[in-house]
């Protein structure tokens, strides 16, 4: 069986083959400051949902070296975003941040991997300020009820029967003091932007701070009206880091993955009424947007700017048994397929929650990427050294898009 195809560069596995390894989401810092270490989760299964008692080991692998170094463990994790494991922005070689279950609550943990000292945050971390000042929190128990693949098992949502609670929503936590503040409640979001959500049970599905931590974007979604439909609307809400000056960047329709280019601009996958799904560049607090080359971005994918903001990294959902990795040169509007990796057959009933998306992510230098995959029959974390290729492609770009496989 062919596990990879259309390779422009070699694919190298970073993790051992003695268990299942993954990192998680595409917009979380996995690489240390000098790119010598990569954070990963280690688990013993891949074919079912995690339960409240299932443990994920958290640790480090080093590109070019064998082995896995265990640092901590947690029972607050999922296959899409793990335990929100990431490097602390103020100590991206010596401190990690992750979530775990502590009795009847989910908490955030800041751990010094040199001394072993831990600081406990009052709530689980959803996203961290790039400058390391604070973290955002949304309700992972409510998330589990909405989409189990993004929430944590084991603790019931105290607001499960409340459609738009005043006491739940987006919290901000100071990373030094642990002080927490509810900056925007679910009820307040609907009061400001009722639209399709006026009488619906809502949730914040994803949240992400911009590049200087001054504003964030949050996907506001509603619980499906029935088990059969499974459909929901999504609004893309932006606001200051203290919850003020909220703005509905994309009204309640279809909005998905996004990534900030700078404090004011971002790219996002959207589908508006009468349109096909497309990738657009937005300016915050402005309804004007620019569609990127549609011949290249034909479907939803996980998008991220390179550190120098000259390239976009993108992946695909399964296409005839393979998931693909792409890079796109913003200045020329030209894209290339880096590789295709075999995806395993769908597991009916649980596929949505335990699937292995590639979630490609850049290293700090912008000359390598890593991604999660199942193409060898087990979950692993893989890398590609793409720096020389990007320099070559940038030097030979011409106008127009290319997505040849």
N, C-alpha and C positions, 0 to 999 in steps of 0.2 A: 504494500500500500504506500502511496505517495503522501507524505505528511505535509510537505511544503511545495509551493510552486511559484513560478515567476519571481524568483529571488534576484534582486539587484545586488544584495550583499548577504554574507553569511549571517545566520541566526544562531546565537550562542545561548545555551541554557545557563543561568546564573545559580540555580538552586539544585540541591541533590535530588536523587530519584528514590529516596527512602520513605517519602510521604507526599502529601499534597501541599504545595506552596503557592501563595499568591500575595500580591500587594494590596490591590483594591482600586480606588478611583483614579481618574486621569488627572485631577487637578489638585492633588495632595503631594507635598514634597517627599519623594521616596529616597533620593540620593543625598548623601552627606555633602558638606560644603566643597570638598575636593573631589567628589565623585568616586571615592575609594570604597564606600560602603553603601549598601542598599538595604532598606528595611523590608521585611517580609513577615507574613503569617504562615505558620505551619500547623496543619490539621491532618486528621487521620481518615477523612472520608470526603467525597465529592458528590455523592449521588442522592443526598437527602437534605432537608432543611436542618439547620442547627437547632438544637433544643436548649433549654435554659441551663442544662448541665454540661453541654459540650464545651471543651476547652480549646482555645487557640493559643499556641505558643507564639510569642512575638520575639523577633530577633533580627540578626544581620547576616547578610552574605557579602562576600567581597569579590568583585569581578576579577577573574583570573586565578582565583583560589578556591579550593574545595571546602565544603563544610558549611555548617550553620551554627551561629552563636546565639544561644537562647538568652534573652534579657528579662522577659516577663511573661505572664500569661493572663488570659481574660476569658470570661464567659459572656461578654457583651460584644458580639460580632455578627457579621453576616458575610455572604459571599460577594456582594457587590462593592461594599465600601470597607469591609473588614471592621476593625475597631477604631477607625479613623486614625490609625497609626501614622505618625509623621515626625519629622525633626522639628524641634523648637526653633523658631526663626532667630532667636538671640544666641543659640548654642547649637548650631546645626551639625555638630560632630559629637556632642557629649550629652545632650538632653533629648528625650523623646516625649511625645504626647500621645496618649491613647485613652480609650474608654474601658471601664469594667463595671461589673455589677457588685455593689457593696450593700448586702442585705436587701432592703426594699427599695433601693434607688440605683440609678445608673449615674456614675460619676466620671469625671475626667481625671487623668493622672499625668503629672509631669514627673518624669523619672530621670535622674542623673545616672547615666549608664557607667560612669567611672566610680562614683561613690556609693551608688545604690540608693541614695536618698530619694524619697518620694514626697511630692506635694499633691494633696487631694483637692480637686475643684468640686464645688457643690453640685454641678450638673455635668452631664456628658457633653463632649465637645462635638459641634457640627462643622465649624470652620474656624480657622485661626487667622488673626490679623498678620499680614506679612511682616509687619514691624515688631511683632511679638508682644503687643501691649494687652490684648484681650482676645477672647474667643466667643463665638456665637453658639447658642444652643437652641435646638428645636426638640420636640417631644418624640423620643425614639419608641416609646410604647404606642403612641398614636400612629407613628409610622409603621410599626409592625402590623397593626390592624388594617392599615391602608394597603401597604405593599411589604409583605414580610421580608422580602429580599433586601430591604433598606432599613428595617427596624431591628430591634433586639427582643428576643423571647424572654419571658420570665417575670415581668412586672406589668400588671394591668394598667391601662390608661385611666387615671382618676377622672378624666373628663370624657370618657367614652360615650356617654349619653347626651353630651352637650354639643350642639352643632358649632357654636362659635363662642367658646369660653372667653370671659374677660381675664381669667387668671392664667391663661396659657397662650403661647405664641412664640415670639422671638425674644430670647434672653441674651444679655451680654454679660460676660464674666471677666473681671480683671485677672490677668494671669499671675500677677504678683501677690495681690491681697486675697483673691478669691471672691471679692465682692460681686454680687450678682444683681442685675436690674432687668425687669421686664420692659423692653423698649417699645414693643409693638405687639398688642394682643391680637388674637384671631378675630375677636369681636370688632376691634378698631379697624382692622383691615377691611372688613366687610362694610362698616359704616362709611369709610372713605371711598371704597370702590365696590359698590354692591353688585352691579352687573348681573351675571349668571349665578352668582353665589348668594343672593339675597336670603334664601331659605334653605341653603344646603349646609351639610357638615363639611368643614374645610380643614385643610392641613397645609403646613409648609413642607414641601417634598425635598427641596435642596436649597442651600443658602451658600453664598460665596462672597467674600470681601474683595474689593478691587485692589489694584496693585499697591496703593499707599494706605489702605485700610480706612479711607475716609467715607466710603459708601459700600453698600452690599446689594446683591441681587438675590431675590428669593422667588421660588416657583410656588405660587399659591394654587392649590388644586382642591377639588371636591371629591368626597367619597362617592363612588358610583351609586346610582339610584337603585340598582338591582345587581344581583350576582351574575345574571345572564348577560347584561350589557357590558359591564366592566369598563365603560367609557367615562371619561372625566374631562373637564375643561381645565386649562392652565392659564394663569395670568403671570406675567413676569414683572414683579414689583421691585423697584429700586428705592433706596432710602439712605439717609445719612447713617453713620455708624451708631448714632444714639436714637435712631428711629424717626427722626424728624425729616421733613421735606420728602415725604413718600411720593412716588410717581409710578403710574402703571405704564411701563414701557411697552408691553405687549398685552392687549386686552384679552379677556378670557376666550381662548381658542385653542391652538396647539402650539406649545413652546417646549423645547427640550433642552439639549445640552448647550453650554455656553462657556466662554472664557474671556477674561478681561485682557485687553491689549495695553491699557494704561488707565489712569484714574477715571477717564471719561468715556472710553470707547470699549466695545466688546463685540464678540461674534456670537451668534446664537442660531440654532436650528429652529425654524418656525414653519407653521402651515396656517395661513389665513384663509378665510372663506373664499372659494373660487380659485385658490392657488394650489400648486403642487408644493410638496415639502421642499424647503430650500434653506441654504445657509446665508445669513445676512449679517452685515456689519452695522451696528447701532451706535449712535451717540446718546449717552445717557440724558434723560429728561428732554428728549426730542423724538418726535414721531417719524422723522426722516431716517431711512435706512438704505443700505446699498446691498444688492444681491450679488454674491460671488458667483463665479462661473457655474451655471446650473448643469452643464454637461459633465462636470466633475463631481459636484455634491448633489447626487441624485436621491440620497436617502439620509436618514438620521445617522449620526455618528458622534464619537467623542472627539471634540476639537480642542486644540491647544496651540497657542503661539509659541514659537521658539524663543529662547531668552533674548535674542537680538531683534525679535518681532519681524523678521523677514520671511518666515515660513509658517505654515499651518500644518500640524500633524493631525491625521484623521484616520478613523477605522470604519469598518463596515460590519453590519450584521450578516448572518450566513447568506452566501450566494452560491448555490449549487454545491453545498458541502464545505465551502471555504469562507473564512473571514479574511479581509484584506486590510493592509496598512498602506496609507498614502501620505505623500508630502506635497504641498502646494506652495508655489512661489508667488507671494502676494504682488510683487512689482510687475511681473510678467503675465500673471493669470494662467500659469502653466502648472500642471500637476503630474506626478508620477506614482505608479504603484510600486511600493517597496517589496512586498511579498504577499502571498496568500498562505494561510495555515489551516490545516484540516480542522473541522469542527465535528464533534461527536453527534450522533443522532439525538433528536429531541427526546426528553424524558417527560412524557405527557403528565400534566397535573402539577409538576414542580419546575418545569423548564424556566419559567419567567423568574423564579426566585433564586435558582441555583446555577443559572447559566454562567458561562465563563466568557464575558466580553473581554476584548483585548485591552481596553483602557490604556492606550499608549501614552507614555509620559516622557518628557525630555529630561536629560541630566542637566546639571547646573551650567556646564560649559556649552551646551547646545550642540555637541558633536556625537552624542549617542542617545538612544532611546531604550526604554524597557517596556515590556508588555506582559500580560498574563495570557496563558494559552493552555489548551487541553490536547494539542495536536499529537503528543506522544502517548496519549492515553491516561495521563495523570495531570493534575494542575502543576504548572511550573511558571517561573518567571524567566523571561528571555530578554536578550538585548541585541542591538545592532549598532555597530560603529558607523555612523552616517556622515561624519564631518567632511571627509574628502569627497564623498559623492555629492553633497550639497554644494560644495565649492565648484565642483565640475559642472553640475547642472545649472547653477546660477550664471556661470560664465558662458553657457551655450543656449540660454533661454531665448525664445522668439515669441512674438505675440500669438495668443491663442492657447487653447487648453489641449492637453494630451493626457489621456487616461488609458493608454494601451496596456493590455495584460498579455 
